[in-house]
């Protein structure tokens, strides 16, 4: 069982830990109902570091290769804009869903935990040689959700509330 960088903190805070997609993951702290209400009415923080974070360092020359397996018009995506899409197999069938973000240095893709190894093979086979694709196991991925998420984040990162839906940026 793998651990995320935050597993020790989850255990220290009393989380109930369960195996999921090869990782030791927190499933609850106080109980499903209390946590559901907190996220619906305020803000919840989730460790989703088990998901794959694939970084492809590239130029726009990769777009035709990616568009064969991810049905998006990559040239129409703005820098720091994310799109929800699908990963297609060589028959046009859906292998997985994913989130793609265009950044100045290339493309970042969030992959589902249980499928990430297979997804990376499909992507690497499609883009071929000449591009650097790196699975970033050294990073944590945190999801912050709920109606008060932007207010909570604004206390840490100035101007984050100015972001539009499915856009990101770099903050210190």
PAMARLO-921875 format. One line per 4 residues: their letters; for each residue x, y, z of C-alpha. Coordinates in Angstrom, 3 decimals, decimal comma. Each point is the difference from the previous one (the first is absolute). Layout:
BEGIN
A	X/Y/Z | ...;
// end
This chain:
BEGIN
XXXX	0,000/0,000/0,000 | 1,381/3,399/-0,965 | -0,457/3,086/2,149 | -0,511/3,575/-1,111;
XXXX	2,247/2,705/1,442 | -2,878/0,873/2,345 | -0,831/-3,538/1,240 | 1,835/0,515/3,285;
XXXX	-2,043/3,159/0,641 | -3,280/-1,792/-0,739 | 0,903/-2,730/2,498 | 1,134/2,575/2,579;
XXXX	-3,375/1,789/-0,351 | -1,949/-3,236/0,475 | -1,158/-0,774/-3,539 | -1,387/-3,422/-0,778;
XXXX	2,435/-1,295/-2,629 | -0,956/-2,503/-2,727 | 1,759/-1,499/-3,027 | -0,946/1,661/-3,282;
XXXX	1,721/-0,416/-3,384 | 3,150/-1,261/1,711 | 0,152/2,889/2,491 | -0,757/0,333/3,690;
XXXX	-2,689/2,724/-0,148 | -2,141/1,818/2,579 | -3,691/-0,811/-0,445 | -1,424/2,004/2,923;
XXXX	0,769/1,890/3,181 | -3,265/0,821/1,789 | -2,470/-2,008/-2,036 | -1,572/0,106/-3,444;
XXXX	-3,001/2,187/0,919 | 1,978/2,651/1,888 | 2,629/0,210/-2,719 | -2,618/0,139/-2,761;
XXXX	-1,748/2,913/1,734 | 3,309/1,822/0,521 | 0,869/-0,182/-3,688 | -3,548/0,921/-1,117;
XXXX	-0,197/2,988/2,390 | 3,589/1,161/0,480 | 3,275/-1,475/-1,249 | 1,679/-3,391/-0,110;
XXXX	3,615/-0,877/-0,728 | 0,831/-3,289/-1,720 | 3,334/-1,711/-0,548 | -0,221/-1,364/-3,549;
XXXX	3,746/-0,511/-0,379 | -0,575/-3,599/-1,095 | -1,172/1,314/-3,366 | 2,539/0,207/-2,797;
XXXX	1,554/3,339/-0,849 | 1,563/-0,290/-3,437 | 2,063/2,889/-1,334 | 0,826/0,107/-3,706;
XXXX	2,657/2,552/-0,860 | -0,727/0,954/-3,577 | -0,948/2,572/-2,597 | -3,170/0,213/-2,047;
XXXX	1,493/-2,566/-2,398 | -1,329/-2,701/2,338 | -3,638/1,104/-0,366 | -0,863/-2,181/-3,046;
XXXX	1,277/-3,096/1,832 | -1,938/0,803/3,170 | -3,172/0,855/-1,914 | -0,088/-3,571/-1,364;
XXXX	-0,450/-1,358/3,529 | -1,480/2,965/1,892 | -2,949/1,591/-1,843 | 0,878/3,665/0,545;
XXXX	1,151/2,866/-2,200 | 3,254/0,671/1,841 | 0,739/3,153/-1,984 | -3,240/1,547/1,342;
XXXX	0,924/-0,586/3,650 | 1,563/2,965/1,794 | 3,050/-0,256/2,250 | -1,013/-1,063/3,520;
XXXX	-3,411/-1,141/-1,246 | -1,177/-3,517/0,839 | -2,396/-2,184/-1,941 | -1,798/-3,160/1,026;
XXXX	0,295/-2,621/-2,722 | 0,533/-3,657/-0,806 | 2,908/-2,222/-0,933 | -0,832/-2,058/-3,059;
XXXX	1,449/-3,330/-1,066 | 1,039/-0,813/-3,571 | -3,586/-1,024/-0,873 | -1,468/3,295/1,248;
XXXX	-1,394/-1,570/3,166 | 0,306/1,782/3,345 | 2,761/-1,328/2,237 | -0,285/2,607/2,750;
XXXX	-0,995/3,540/0,834 | 2,595/2,633/0,866 | 0,667/3,688/0,511 | 2,398/1,722/-2,399;
XXXX	1,644/3,351/0,744 | 1,986/1,991/-2,526 | 2,967/1,789/1,569 | 2,784/2,128/-1,435;
XXXX	2,429/-2,933/-0,095 | -2,416/-2,605/-1,337 | -2,908/-2,087/1,259 | -0,884/-1,339/3,449;
XXXX	-2,450/-2,872/0,343 | -1,712/-1,309/3,142 | -0,649/-3,736/-0,353 | -2,170/-2,285/2,094;
XXXX	2,002/-1,947/2,555 | -1,020/-3,539/-0,944 | 0,573/0,586/-3,735 | 3,024/2,288/-0,065;
XXXX	2,596/-2,595/-1,033 | -2,076/-1,153/-2,976 | -0,931/3,607/-0,882 | 3,652/1,032/-0,072;
XXXX	0,819/-2,881/-2,376 | -2,774/1,106/-2,371 | 1,166/3,612/0,107 | 3,682/-0,816/-0,459;
XXXX	-0,770/-2,360/-2,901 | -2,031/2,734/-1,677 | 2,437/2,896/0,392 | 3,063/-2,016/-0,961;
XXXX	3,594/1,107/0,464 | 1,218/3,555/0,354 | -2,239/1,002/2,881 | 0,687/-0,285/3,709;
XXXX	-2,858/-1,534/1,989 | 0,552/-0,193/3,759 | -2,288/-1,546/2,623 | 0,381/2,344/2,982;
XXXX	-0,149/-2,355/2,983 | 1,900/2,608/2,017 | -2,965/2,417/0,164 | -3,103/0,080/2,161;
XXXX	-3,386/0,794/-1,475 | -2,603/1,647/2,199 | -3,662/0,574/-0,909 | -1,729/2,822/1,845;
XXXX	-3,764/-0,062/-0,462 | -3,127/1,688/1,291 | -1,738/3,386/-0,156 | 2,578/1,629/2,281;
XXXX	3,056/-1,482/-1,755 | 0,955/3,218/-1,824 | -0,258/2,057/3,213 | 2,152/-2,493/1,882;
XXXX	2,613/-0,032/-2,760 | -0,010/3,814/-0,292 | 1,351/0,150/3,564 | 3,077/-1,905/-1,187;
XXXX	0,348/1,014/-3,654 | -0,773/3,605/-0,939 | -2,275/0,453/-3,047 | -0,912/-3,681/-0,319;
XXXX	-3,697/0,915/0,031 | 0,550/1,830/-3,316 | 0,582/-3,311/-1,801 | -2,740/-1,224/-2,316;
XXXX	-1,331/-3,552/0,101 | 2,546/-2,557/-1,307 | 2,868/2,501/-0,003 | 3,107/-0,067/2,152;
XXXX	3,108/2,006/0,605 | 3,217/-0,095/1,986 | -0,168/1,383/3,543 | 2,493/0,324/2,844;
// end
